[in-house]
Structure formats: C-alpha cells, structure tokens
C-alpha cells in the first residue's frame, strides 16, 4: 500500500508475515483488505469518483440497450424539428450544435465532470465532518477490542487506536480517503438511479452535458411513453423540444451555470454532519460493507448528510430553489408554446412531465440526496405562470431579456405574485429591457471630479 498509510497499514510495517502476501499483517484478511487497499488509493479529491463511477455503472447493470444507428438518426431528427419550432417563440438562438443519443452508461460517463463540480464543494465539508467522527470513534475504542472480530484479528498485536488517531498526518489522510469513499458510494448510487430515469441531459434543471451538446436517452424516452397511447415519435419530439429549449438557455445565458453551481458551493460552506447519527451508522456497518458500496450507501441513508441548516444555508437553498424553478418554468412555458402548435398530445405530455416532478422525479430525488434541497413542484408551476405573464405583457423578447443579468431575475415573492412583478409593483425593475440598456450604456465610474485649479485663483 501507499507509504502515506500509518504503522500497521503499510506493507512493510508491523512485521508482516511474507507468507501472508504483500499486505503484511492484513494478508490473512484478504480479499477484504486487498479490495480496501484499492478503494483507499484514490487521490483525486474529496469524492472517490472512480468508486462513484463503478457504483453508478453497477446500479444500471445490464439493463442498458446499446445505441443503434436508428436511435442516432431519430434523436438527431427530433432535435432538428425542435429547433425549427422554437425559432419563432424565443429570441434565444439554437444552443445544441451536437445531437446525441446516449445509453444509460454513456449518460453517466458524459455527465460525471459536472457532477464532480456540483458535488465536490459539498463533499469537502461532509468528508471533513466524517473524518472527525471516524477519528473520534476509533480514538475512543483505544485497543482493538471494540472492533468487529475479523478486523481486530487482522490488526497488529498491542495496537492502540487512540495513539494512532493522535498521530495525525498519514492517519488524517487515510480518514479523508475513507470519507471520500463513503460519499463516493452515496453519489454513485444517486447517479446510477438517475441514469435509469432521465430522458435527456437537462431534465434535472442543470447543464450536465458538454457545452453545445443536446442529448436524449432512447431507452428512457421509450419508458416514459409506455402506456400513454401516444405515438412514439410525438413523445420523442416533445422531449426533444424540452431538451433543445434548455440547451438554448444554458448556451446563451453565460452566467447561469456559475450562478447555480456557486449557490450550491455557498450552501456547502456551512454544511455539518450529525455526528451522533454518523456514530450510530459506523457502529452498525459491517466492515465488509466497505467493499460493497450499494450496501454501504443504503446503511448511510440520507440522515447523516442532511443535518439541520443554518440561516445562511437556508437562504442559499432558497435562492437555488428559485433559480432552478425559473429554469424549469421557462423550459416548460416555451416548450408548451412551441409544442401546442404542432403536437396534438402536447397538453397531456406537459402534464406527464409535471406529474413526474410532483411524484418525486429525478431532480427532486437528486438534490434531496446530495444537497438537501427539495425542488417543490408548486414553484415550477408558479414560475411557468410568471413567464407566461411576462410574454403576454412584453412579448417573447421582453420575457427572454430577464435572463440578461442575474439581478433581473424574479424573487421567491415574485413567483407568488407574477402580476406584481410584470407591472413593477413588487419588482425592483420596471422594464428588464430598459435596465439592460442602462447597464450597457452607462459609462464606467471615472472617480470624483478633479478640483478646478482656477477656482481658487
């Protein structure tokens, strides 16, 4: 194992028996410790993303049809139609230069970079708290008597866990890796579950695909349409409309991605872990679960990661909820305008999508698990109503101009009173287009005027 591990956790320390293999004192506990060594070798950040990838892939399993040439052609055709229908109803131009049909495994691989950006800030704080909890628990044990027999038997005789944890350095590094492994199992389980449900790259309200890519998952699109009595092509085009609409928004509102992810990071700064709940989990977890991430994730549950939030975190979560609702509401609203002119079942499909949210769809489950946010369906309907009110009052250009700057976005109060926002009674800005023009035309501040030297003459 790596030389960063402390005495008793390295191949050469502790007088290991060569006949037991390269793990020295742990050789008799192989393959458990051999697998543990692999898991603890991760050095790529607060989350063990290699483990997360493996857990996600294992969660999907073999139920993942391969993408065919016909799938690629059908998805590309649906997205082309979507862009043609969207051009008259929004001022934002097409945003997806690449159309892709993804299998569930391909969705996992393509979206992992954004998941990493989203989860690492939260995971950093969670892993710190988990390390403290694990370290404290081991230190209280003193010797190996309190450990499960299979682990205690593998430790060097006379090892004092209290002294080991007080050593710091390599021990802290190992605890970080254990925490990253536990969080990686949790994240991987969530991503794998999502891969079996989402129909596109933007369904959860975030731009998960590479820039310029619009993607559908044919297997999940087919599952979405089962039992509806609607032609498969109509279902595919409707979902392509939603994907193309969201892709336009994220492609042409450059600050939006950073705004969403930055709010998650702001929340993460104050995150804490319920140490008592963590201690209970660690006492219940069989050590062999460490090599079975699904069981480990199930044992951890959500309670360990969803401690009570501070007022600052509540405010950050509120801003994130509103921003996600505005994104989803705009996509819902614009898609409905385009679809209702061409698709007979547009209203039914719109209600089906909304019902997925109300029943706890992919977005709500993911954010509840990873950052403690429940995306309430009523916010989505309120946001869609606000965008419609803006369109009626100002046209599609005036509606879309609100995305010109984050300060122009409606607040939570505005969602509850869209007429007030449109009229300016509750909004700080009476006319988004006029405000954007002001921002563009206002010259930079040149500082205070220099005194006139002739004035004192």
N, C-alpha and C positions, 0 to 999 in steps of 0.2 A: 504493500500500500504506500501511499504518498508519505514522504518524510515529514509532512506537516502534522501528522497524527501523533498524539502523545504516547508516552510509555504504555505498553500493553495494547496499543492499537496499531503497531507497526510490525512489519515482517521480522525485523532484526532484534527488537527489544524484548525483554522479558524471558529470554532463554527458551525460545520456542523449540519444539522437537522437530528436527528436519524431516522425520518420517511422517509428520502430520501435514507436510506441504508448505508452500510459501507463506501461508498466513500465520505461521508460528503458533502461539497459544490458541489461536482461533481455528486451527486446522481441524480439530475434532468436531467443530460445529458446522463445517461445510456441508451442503452448499449454501446454507443461510448466510454465513459471513462472507462467502465469496460474492454472492449477489449484493450484499450490503456494501461491500467494497466498491462495486461498480456504481451503485447509487450515490455513494458519498464522494465519488471522484469528480462530480460536477463542479466547475469553477466559473460558470458563465453568468453569475448574477444572483439575485435573491431568490429566484424561482428556478428549480431544476426543469428547464424547458425540454430537455431530452426525455425526461420521465413523463412530463406532461404530454409530449407528442406520442409516446408509447401508450399511455393510458387512453388518450383520445382515440388512437387507432384501434386499440383493443375494444373500446366501447362500441365503435362502429362495427367491428367484426367483419364477417364475410358477407353481410347483407348490404352489398355496395356494388350495384351493377356497373360494369365498365361503360365508359362513354363511347358511343358509336359515331360514325360519320353522319348518320341521320340526325343524331342528337345535336351535333355541332351545327348542322345546317338549319334545323328547326329553331334553335336558340338564336342564331345569327339573324334569321329571317324575322323572328318575332321582335327582336330589338330594333331592326331597321324600320319595321312598321311603327313601333312605338315612337321612335324619333320623328317620323313624318307626322304623326298625330299630335305630338307635343309642341311642335314648332309654332302653331297658331295660338297656343294657350299659355305660353310662358315666354318671357323675354330672355330667359337663360338659355344659351345655346347647348347643343348636344355635348355631353361630357365623356361618353364612353367610346374611345377610339378602337378598343379591342373587345369583341364579343366572345365570351367563353361559355362552354358547357362543362360543368365540373361534376365529378363524382364526389362522394362524401369525403373520401380520403384527400382528394385534391383540394377541396374546400379547407380542410384542416391545414394542409401544407401552405396554401396561399395566404391564409389569414393569420397564421401564427405570429408574424412580425408585428402586426397591430395589437394582437392580444398581449404581446410582450410589453409594448409601450403602455398599454392600458393597465396591466396588472402589476408591473414591477414597482411603481410607487406605493401601491397598497401593500404588496408583498414585503417590501423592505421593512415597513413598520410591523407587520404581522410576524415576520421571521424574528425580528428583534425581541418582540414580546414572547414568542415561543421559546427562543433560546434562553431567555431569563427564566421562564417557567421550567424548562427541562433541566437547566443547570441547578436551579434551586431544589428541584425534586431529587436529583441524583445526589446533591450535596447532603441532603437530609438523610439519605439512606446510610451514609457512612461506608460500611462494608458492602459486600455483595449479597448479604443475607436476604435483603428485601427484594432482590431481583428474581424474575422467573428462573426456575432451576436450570433450563437449558442455556440461559445466558450466564448465570452465576458459575456454572461448571466450566465455561469456556474462559473465564477471566483468570488472570494470574493470581496465585495464592497471596493473600495478605493485601490485595489492592484496596486502598482507601479512596472511595469515590469522592469524599469530601475534599481531601487534599488534591485529588485530580482536578476537580472543578475549580479549586482556588488557584491552580497553576496558570490559568488564563492562556493567552497565546494560541497554541495549537488546539486546545480544548474549545476555545471560543469559535475558532474556525470550523471545527467539527460540528458544533452546535448550530452554526449558521447553515451548514450543509444539510443537517437533519431537518431544520426548519424549512429550507428551500425544497427539500424532498417532499415533506408533508404538504406544503402549499402547492407544489407541482402536481401531486396526485389529485388534489381538490380541483385545480384549474383544468387538468386534463379530463377529469370526469365531466365537468361542465361543458367543455368544448366538444367532447365526443358526443354528448347528448344533443347539443345544438346541431351538430353535423347531420344528425338523423332527422332533423325537423325543418331547418331553414330552407327556404326556396330560392334565395338569392344572396348576393354578397352584402346587401344593405338592409336586410329585413330587421335587424335588431336596432336600427337607427344610427349605426356608426359606419364609416367608410372602411370596411375590412379588407377590400380587395386592393391590389396595387393601383396606383394612380392611372386613370384612363381605362380601367377595365370594368366592364359590366358583365355579370355572370349569373346564370341560373343553374340550379341543380335538377336535372330532368327527373331523377327518381323521386325527389321530394315534391316536385311540381305535380307529378302524376298522383302521388299520395294525397296531395292537397285537393285534387279534383275528384277523387273517388267518391261515388255516391251522390254527387251533386246533380247529375243529369244534364251537365253542360258539356258541350264539345271540348275535347282536349285542347284543340287549337285555340279556342276562345279563352280558356283558362290560362294557357301559356302566354298569350298576347297580353292579357290583363296583368299578369305578374311581371311580364317584361316591361309594361308601362310603368309599374311602380319602381322597378329597378332603374330604368332609364331616367325617370324623374329624380330619384335620389342621387343618381350619378351626376346629373346636371348641377344639382345643388352643391354637392361637395366639390365638384370640379371648379365651379365659378364663384364660390364664396370662400376665398383662401384662408380666412381667419377661423372658419367654423371648426375644422378638425382640431386645431390647437386650443380653441375655446372649450370644446368638450373634454379633451384629454387633460387640459390644465385644471379644470374643475374637479376631475377625479383626483388629481395629484394634490390639490388643495384639501380635499377631504382626507386624503391619506396622511397628511401631516399630523393629524390629531388622533389617528386610529389607535385603539388599545384592544387587548385581548383579555377575555375573562380568565384570569389565572386559575381561579377555583375550578371553572369548567374544564380548562385545559388539564389541570392536575387529575381530575376525575377520568378524563379520556385516557391519559397516559397510564393510569393505573389499570384501566380496563383493557387496553390494547395488548394483544398477544404480540411479542416482538417479531414473530414471523410474519405479521401483517405488513411489516415494512417492505417486504418483497412482494406483497400482493396489494398494489395500490388501490384497487377497487374496494377491498375490504377496509383498507385504511381510511379512504375517503368517506365511506359510509360511517365508520366509527367516529370520525371527526365531526361530521354533520356541519350545520351552519352556526350552531350556537357559539362555538369557540371563536368564530370570526366576526360575529355580529354583536359586539358589545354596545352598550348604550353610547350614544354620540354626544359630543359637546355642542353648545350653541353654534360654534363656528362650523362644525361639521354639518349640523342641521341646515345652516344657511347654504353651505356648498352643495349639499344634496338637493336642496330646494331649487337652486339655480340650474343644476344638472337636469333635474326632472323637467323644469320648464323648457330648457333648451331642447331636450330630446322630444318633448311633446310638440314643440314648434316645428321641428324637423319632420316628425311623423305626421303632424297635422297638415303641413304644406304638401307633403307627398300624397297624402290621402285626398286632399282637396284638388290638386292639379290633376292627379290621375283620374279622379271621378269626372272632371270636366271633359278630358280627352276621351275617356272610355265610353261615357254616356252617349256620345255622338255616333259611335261605331259598333259597340258590343251590346247585344240585346240583354245579356245577363249581367251587365255592369253593376247594377244596384245589388243584386244577390251576392256577387263576388266581393263587393266592397263590405257588405255586412259580414261575410265569412271572415274576411281579414280582421275586422274589428272584433268579432267574436273570439278569434284566437287570442287577441290581447286580453279580453275580459276573462277568459278562462285560464289565464296564466301562460301566455305564449312564450316563445324563445327569449324575447327581450326582457320580460319581467323576471323570468327564472334566472337568467344570466346575471343581471345586475343585483338581484336579491342575494345570490350566492357569493358574488365576487366583491361587491362594494356596499351591500346593504341597502340598495335602492329598489323600491318597488315602483314601477312605471304605471301609474294608475290610469286605467282606461278613460276615466272621465276627463282627464287632462287632454287626451288625444282628441276627443270629440269637441271639447271647448276650443282647442287650437284650430281645428278644421273650420269651425264656425267663424272664428276670428278672421282667418284668411279669406273666407268667402265674403265676409262683410267688407273687408278691405278691397276686394276685387269689384264688388258692386259699387263702392263709393269712389274708387280711384282708378279702376281698370287693372289689368294684369301688370302693367309696367309699375304703377304705384304700389301694388301689392308686393312685387318682387324687389322693389327698391328698399324695402325694410331690411333686407339682407345685406345692404351696403355697408353697415357698420354695427358692431355688437351693441352700441348704445341705443340704436334704434329699435331693438327687439322689444316686444311686449313683455310685461312682467307677469307674475302669477295673478296679481289683481286684475290686470288687463284681460287675462284669459277668462276670468269670471264675468267681465263686462266688456265684450268686444265692441259694442256700440259706443261706449265711452272712449275707448282707445281710438276708434276711427274718427270720432268727432273732435278728439283732443281734450275731452272733459277729464279723462283720467290719465292720459299720456303726457309725457313731458315734451313731446314733439308733435306739432300740429300737422306738419306735412313732411314725410320722410324724404321726398324728392328734393324739396327746398332745403332741408337740412344737409343733404348730401352735397348739394351745390355750394352751400356755405362752407362746408369743410374743404371742398376742392378749391374754392376761390379765395378763401381767407389767406392773406399773406402771412409769412412767419413773423413771430414776435421779434422786433428788432431792438427791444430793450427801451429804457427811458430815453427821452429826448436829451441831447446834449445841451447844456446851457449856452445861450447866445452870448458870445464874448462882447458884443457891442451893447448888451442890455445894461451893463454896469457902468458903461462909459458916461 
